[in-house]
Amino acid sequence: MEHIPTAEWLTQAASAAERQGSGSLLRVVLVVMVVGCVLTAWFLLRGYKRDD
């Protein structure tokens, strides 16, 4: 294993992140949005339940 200076290592890591894109971050954001919408709908709609 060769020694890579810190600045070069950071540059390589940044370029690798650019090539990968924001796929995993986008998935996390979408999952959090869906769960938040479901919880918000449940919280708002539970008040409309009728006890006849």
N, CA, C and O atoms as a Tinker XYZ file with bonds, in Angstrom:
   208  protein
     1  N      0.850000   -1.183000    0.000000    73     2
     2  CA     0.000000    0.000000    0.000000    64     1     3
     3  C      0.888000    1.235000    0.000000    63     2     4     5
     4  O      1.797000    1.364000    0.820000    81     3
     5  N      0.612000    2.133000   -0.925000    73     3     6
     6  CA     1.453000    3.310000   -1.038000    64     5     7
     7  C      0.957000    4.435000   -0.140000    63     6     8     9
     8  O     -0.224000    4.503000    0.201000    81     7
     9  N      1.857000    5.292000    0.226000    73     7    10
    10  CA     1.527000    6.436000    1.082000    64     9    11
    11  C      0.968000    7.562000    0.227000    63    10    12    13
    12  O      1.597000    7.993000   -0.740000    81    11
    13  N     -0.222000    8.035000    0.592000    73    11    14
    14  CA    -0.857000    9.142000   -0.131000    64    13    15
    15  C     -0.915000   10.332000    0.814000    63    14    16    17
    16  O     -1.462000   10.215000    1.910000    81    15
    17  N     -0.364000   11.475000    0.416000    73    15    18
    18  CA    -0.456000   12.673000    1.263000    64    17    19
    19  C     -1.911000   13.055000    1.525000    63    18    20    21
    20  O     -2.802000   12.725000    0.743000    81    19
    21  N     -2.132000   13.738000    2.610000    73    19    22
    22  CA    -3.487000   14.069000    3.048000    64    21    23
    23  C     -4.254000   14.873000    2.003000    63    22    24    25
    24  O     -5.412000   14.565000    1.721000    81    23
    25  N     -3.645000   15.873000    1.440000    73    23    26
    26  CA    -4.334000   16.722000    0.467000    64    25    27
    27  C     -4.735000   15.919000   -0.763000    63    26    28    29
    28  O     -5.829000   16.101000   -1.297000    81    27
    29  N     -3.862000   15.041000   -1.207000    73    27    30
    30  CA    -4.178000   14.217000   -2.376000    64    29    31
    31  C     -5.295000   13.230000   -2.043000    63    30    32    33
    32  O     -6.164000   12.974000   -2.876000    81    31
    33  N     -5.277000   12.682000   -0.848000    73    31    34
    34  CA    -6.322000   11.747000   -0.427000    64    33    35
    35  C     -7.680000   12.433000   -0.393000    63    34    36    37
    36  O     -8.678000   11.860000   -0.830000    81    35
    37  N     -7.723000   13.665000    0.127000    73    35    38
    38  CA    -8.977000   14.407000    0.175000    64    37    39
    39  C     -9.480000   14.725000   -1.229000    63    38    40    41
    40  O    -10.682000   14.675000   -1.488000    81    39
    41  N     -8.567000   15.051000   -2.129000    73    39    42
    42  CA    -8.952000   15.347000   -3.502000    64    41    43
    43  C     -9.532000   14.106000   -4.165000    63    42    44    45
    44  O    -10.535000   14.196000   -4.872000    81    43
    45  N     -8.919000   12.956000   -3.947000    73    43    46
    46  CA    -9.427000   11.714000   -4.527000    64    45    47
    47  C    -10.784000   11.355000   -3.938000    63    46    48    49
    48  O    -11.665000   10.890000   -4.661000    81    47
    49  N    -10.966000   11.562000   -2.645000    73    47    50
    50  CA   -12.245000   11.261000   -2.005000    64    49    51
    51  C    -13.346000   12.175000   -2.536000    63    50    52    53
    52  O    -14.471000   11.726000   -2.757000    81    51
    53  N    -13.034000   13.444000   -2.741000    73    51    54
    54  CA   -14.027000   14.387000   -3.264000    64    53    55
    55  C    -14.417000   14.032000   -4.690000    63    54    56    57
    56  O    -15.592000   14.112000   -5.049000    81    55
    57  N    -13.451000   13.644000   -5.501000    73    55    58
    58  CA   -13.781000   13.291000   -6.883000    64    57    59
    59  C    -14.572000   11.988000   -6.929000    63    58    60    61
    60  O    -15.440000   11.830000   -7.788000    81    59
    61  N    -14.296000   11.063000   -6.035000    73    59    62
    62  CA   -15.069000    9.826000   -5.987000    64    61    63
    63  C    -16.509000   10.105000   -5.567000    63    62    64    65
    64  O    -17.434000    9.483000   -6.090000    81    63
    65  N    -16.707000   11.020000   -4.642000    73    63    66
    66  CA   -18.059000   11.374000   -4.203000    64    65    67
    67  C    -18.833000   12.041000   -5.331000    63    66    68    69
    68  O    -20.039000   11.829000   -5.465000    81    67
    69  N    -18.157000   12.842000   -6.140000    73    67    70
    70  CA   -18.827000   13.493000   -7.270000    64    69    71
    71  C    -19.262000   12.462000   -8.300000    63    70    72    73
    72  O    -20.341000   12.587000   -8.880000    81    71
    73  N    -18.451000   11.457000   -8.534000    73    71    74
    74  CA   -18.804000   10.421000   -9.512000    64    73    75
    75  C    -19.960000    9.565000   -9.017000    63    74    76    77
    76  O    -20.792000    9.126000   -9.811000    81    75
    77  N    -20.018000    9.326000   -7.718000    73    75    78
    78  CA   -21.067000    8.478000   -7.165000    64    77    79
    79  C    -22.417000    9.196000   -7.207000    63    78    80    81
    80  O    -23.446000    8.553000   -7.415000    81    79
    81  N    -22.427000   10.484000   -7.017000    73    79    82
    82  CA   -23.672000   11.224000   -7.030000    64    81    83
    83  C    -24.312000   11.244000   -5.661000    63    82    84    85
    84  O    -23.696000   10.886000   -4.657000    81    83
    85  N    -25.572000   11.674000   -5.643000    73    83    86
    86  CA   -26.268000   11.817000   -4.360000    64    85    87
    87  C    -27.339000   10.754000   -4.195000    63    86    88    89
    88  O    -28.400000   11.035000   -3.637000    81    87
    89  N    -27.091000    9.555000   -4.663000    73    87    90
    90  CA   -28.092000    8.498000   -4.629000    64    89    91
    91  C    -28.515000    8.112000   -3.224000    63    90    92    93
    92  O    -29.709000    8.058000   -2.930000    81    91
    93  N    -27.558000    7.845000   -2.355000    73    91    94
    94  CA   -27.910000    7.406000   -1.002000    64    93    95
    95  C    -28.545000    8.538000   -0.202000    63    94    96    97
    96  O    -29.478000    8.304000    0.567000    81    95
    97  N    -28.054000    9.750000   -0.372000    73    95    98
    98  CA   -28.644000   10.893000    0.325000    64    97    99
    99  C    -30.077000   11.118000   -0.146000    63    98   100   101
   100  O    -30.960000   11.407000    0.662000    81    99
   101  N    -30.308000   10.989000   -1.438000    73    99   102
   102  CA   -31.652000   11.166000   -1.980000    64   101   103
   103  C    -32.597000   10.104000   -1.439000    63   102   104   105
   104  O    -33.749000   10.404000   -1.126000    81   103
   105  N    -32.125000    8.870000   -1.325000    73   103   106
   106  CA   -32.965000    7.801000   -0.761000    64   105   107
   107  C    -33.343000    8.099000    0.677000    63   106   108   109
   108  O    -34.494000    7.908000    1.071000    81   107
   109  N    -32.392000    8.560000    1.457000    73   107   110
   110  CA   -32.669000    8.880000    2.859000    64   109   111
   111  C    -33.674000   10.013000    2.955000    63   110   112   113
   112  O    -34.604000    9.950000    3.759000    81   111
   113  N    -33.498000   11.050000    2.144000    73   111   114
   114  CA   -34.425000   12.179000    2.166000    64   113   115
   115  C    -35.826000   11.732000    1.776000    63   114   116   117
   116  O    -36.799000   12.144000    2.408000    81   115
   117  N    -35.949000   10.901000    0.753000    73   115   118
   118  CA   -37.263000   10.426000    0.328000    64   117   119
   119  C    -37.938000    9.568000    1.388000    63   118   120   121
   120  O    -39.139000    9.709000    1.618000    81   119
   121  N    -37.194000    8.685000    2.035000    73   119   122
   122  CA   -37.765000    7.837000    3.085000    64   121   123
   123  C    -38.233000    8.691000    4.249000    63   122   124   125
   124  O    -39.319000    8.461000    4.781000    81   123
   125  N    -37.440000    9.669000    4.653000    73   123   126
   126  CA   -37.829000   10.544000    5.761000    64   125   127
   127  C    -39.070000   11.353000    5.395000    63   126   128   129
   128  O    -39.944000   11.560000    6.237000    81   127
   129  N    -39.152000   11.812000    4.149000    73   127   130
   130  CA   -40.332000   12.565000    3.725000    64   129   131
   131  C    -41.587000   11.700000    3.755000    63   130   132   133
   132  O    -42.637000   12.150000    4.214000    81   131
   133  N    -41.492000   10.474000    3.274000    73   131   134
   134  CA   -42.663000    9.582000    3.250000    64   133   135
   135  C    -43.100000    9.260000    4.667000    63   134   136   137
   136  O    -44.291000    9.318000    4.972000    81   135
   137  N    -42.163000    8.924000    5.531000    73   135   138
   138  CA   -42.507000    8.614000    6.924000    64   137   139
   139  C    -43.100000    9.842000    7.605000    63   138   140   141
   140  O    -44.060000    9.722000    8.366000    81   139
   141  N    -42.549000   11.006000    7.345000    73   139   142
   142  CA   -43.095000   12.232000    7.926000    64   141   143
   143  C    -44.500000   12.516000    7.442000    63   142   144   145
   144  O    -45.348000   12.941000    8.227000    81   143
   145  N    -44.764000   12.291000    6.169000    73   143   146
   146  CA   -46.122000   12.504000    5.640000    64   145   147
   147  C    -47.113000   11.530000    6.251000    63   146   148   149
   148  O    -48.234000   11.912000    6.589000    81   147
   149  N    -46.714000   10.283000    6.396000    73   147   150
   150  CA   -47.603000    9.285000    7.001000    64   149   151
   151  C    -47.907000    9.654000    8.448000    63   150   152   153
   152  O    -49.063000    9.599000    8.868000    81   151
   153  N    -46.900000   10.024000    9.207000    73   151   154
   154  CA   -47.120000   10.395000   10.604000    64   153   155
   155  C    -47.962000   11.661000   10.726000    63   154   156   157
   156  O    -48.804000   11.756000   11.619000    81   155
   157  N    -47.750000   12.624000    9.848000    73   155   158
   158  CA   -48.550000   13.847000    9.872000    64   157   159
   159  C    -50.004000   13.547000    9.543000    63   158   160   161
   160  O    -50.909000   14.063000   10.199000    81   159
   161  N    -50.234000   12.714000    8.527000    73   159   162
   162  CA   -51.598000   12.341000    8.162000    64   161   163
   163  C    -52.277000   11.599000    9.310000    63   162   164   165
   164  O    -53.442000   11.858000    9.613000    81   163
   165  N    -51.557000   10.678000    9.951000    73   163   166
   166  CA   -52.138000    9.938000   11.074000    64   165   167
   167  C    -52.498000   10.897000   12.210000    63   166   168   169
   168  O    -53.572000   10.789000   12.803000    81   167
   169  N    -51.598000   11.833000   12.509000    73   167   170
   170  CA   -51.835000   12.770000   13.608000    64   169   171
   171  C    -53.039000   13.664000   13.319000    63   170   172   173
   172  O    -53.850000   13.923000   14.208000    81   171
   173  N    -53.155000   14.131000   12.085000    73   171   174
   174  CA   -54.263000   15.016000   11.738000    64   173   175
   175  C    -55.589000   14.263000   11.626000    63   174   176   177
   176  O    -56.632000   14.771000   12.039000    81   175
   177  N    -55.547000   13.067000   11.074000    73   175   178
   178  CA   -56.790000   12.328000   10.831000    64   177   179
   179  C    -57.313000   11.598000   12.062000    63   178   180   181
   180  O    -58.484000   11.218000   12.093000    81   179
   181  N    -56.486000   11.393000   13.065000    73   179   182
   182  CA   -56.979000   10.672000   14.253000    64   181   183
   183  C    -58.001000   11.504000   15.022000    63   182   184   185
   184  O    -58.797000   10.951000   15.780000    81   183
   185  N    -57.991000   12.812000   14.842000    73   183   186
   186  CA   -58.966000   13.665000   15.505000    64   185   187
   187  C    -60.355000   13.582000   14.903000    63   186   188   189
   188  O    -61.328000   14.011000   15.524000    81   187
   189  N    -60.459000   13.032000   13.695000    73   187   190
   190  CA   -61.750000   12.919000   13.029000    64   189   191
   191  C    -62.454000   11.598000   13.316000    63   190   192   193
   192  O    -63.544000   11.356000   12.798000    81   191
   193  N    -61.856000   10.755000   14.121000    73   191   194
   194  CA   -62.468000    9.471000   14.457000    64   193   195
   195  C    -63.692000    9.718000   15.312000    63   194   196   197
   196  O    -63.644000   10.467000   16.288000    81   195
   197  N    -64.802000    9.077000   14.932000    73   195   198
   198  CA   -66.059000    9.272000   15.672000    64   197   199
   199  C    -66.274000    8.115000   16.630000    63   198   200   201
   200  O    -66.053000    6.957000   16.275000    81   199
   201  N    -66.697000    8.420000   17.815000    73   199   202
   202  CA   -67.063000    7.402000   18.798000    64   201   203
   203  C    -68.589000    7.400000   18.918000    63   202   204   205
   204  O    -69.161000    8.116000   19.740000    81   203
   205  N    -69.234000    6.585000   18.084000    73   203   206
   206  CA   -70.708000    6.538000   18.086000    64   205   207
   207  C    -71.224000    5.608000   19.143000    63   206   208
   208  O    -72.436000    5.447000   19.286000    81   207
